[in-house]
Amino acid sequence: MNAVTREFGDTLLQVDNISLAFGGVKALSNISFEIKEHEILAIIGPNGAGKTSMLNVINGFYHPNDGTITFRGEVRRQMRPHVAATQGIARTFQNVALFRGMSTLDNIMTGRLLRMNSNPFLQALHIGPARRDEIANREKCERIIDFLEIQAIRKTPVGRLPYGLQKRVELGRALAMEPTLLLLDEPMAGMNVEEKEDMSRFVLDVNDEFGTTIALIEHDMGVVMDISDRIVVLDYGRKLAEGTPDDVSANQKVIDAYLGVPHDD
């Protein structure tokens, strides 16, 4: 079922007139859009369009020169990564960023660090409330492992896993944070057709079963058209178009700049 049949809630994230420059190079110019609760929003565009820069602004890795981010009703000129994480924004990256010598389970457990409430001293001794806290958090991670169907690799060091499974583990670590907004930066890059189908299913299931709002960057237009509710198109740091998959695929500016379909004669 295509995502466009679902109902959305209120505005979760509002991006207003965001501009970002590195020296004399403008990465983003006056970008505005919103993301509704329970929506899957795709951000597309050619290489260098500013897609990853936009995600980096949303979760605080970059601080914009101008504009504001409003998340859950709170307006910010700048978001800091640790604040974004504590407020419910989780992120995956273009290049897998996992602890390669650690197991799948231990990597996913790192996503629970902000959810652990016990005293660090007790955590080190692994006694009392700290032990109960770790057991509860481990159970949550085990449920994520079951959800992502990676039980067979739960004890395997992630450095030994094929790329597609590493991307799934990284998704699991982000889900362990129990995010309200999940940012996915090319979650299907480098995957074969079967792996993309699996990841697409998991993205839809995360949105449906957990109620997680998702913003994703993806180059595979078949995937984008199948799973996204709305699409924002960037080109050279500017917003070129915004709308439903049908609207965007029929937009001649998008066709000329990105989709590569010629005009009718």
Helices and strands as residue ranges (DSSP letters): G 3-5, E 11-22, E 25-36, E 40-44, H 51-58, E 66-71, E 74-76, H 81-87, E 89-91, H 104-109, G 110-115, H 120-125, H 128-147, G 151-153, G 158-160, H 163-176, E 181-185, H 193-209, E 213-217, H 221-227, E 230-235, E 238-243, H 245-249, H 252-254, I 255-259
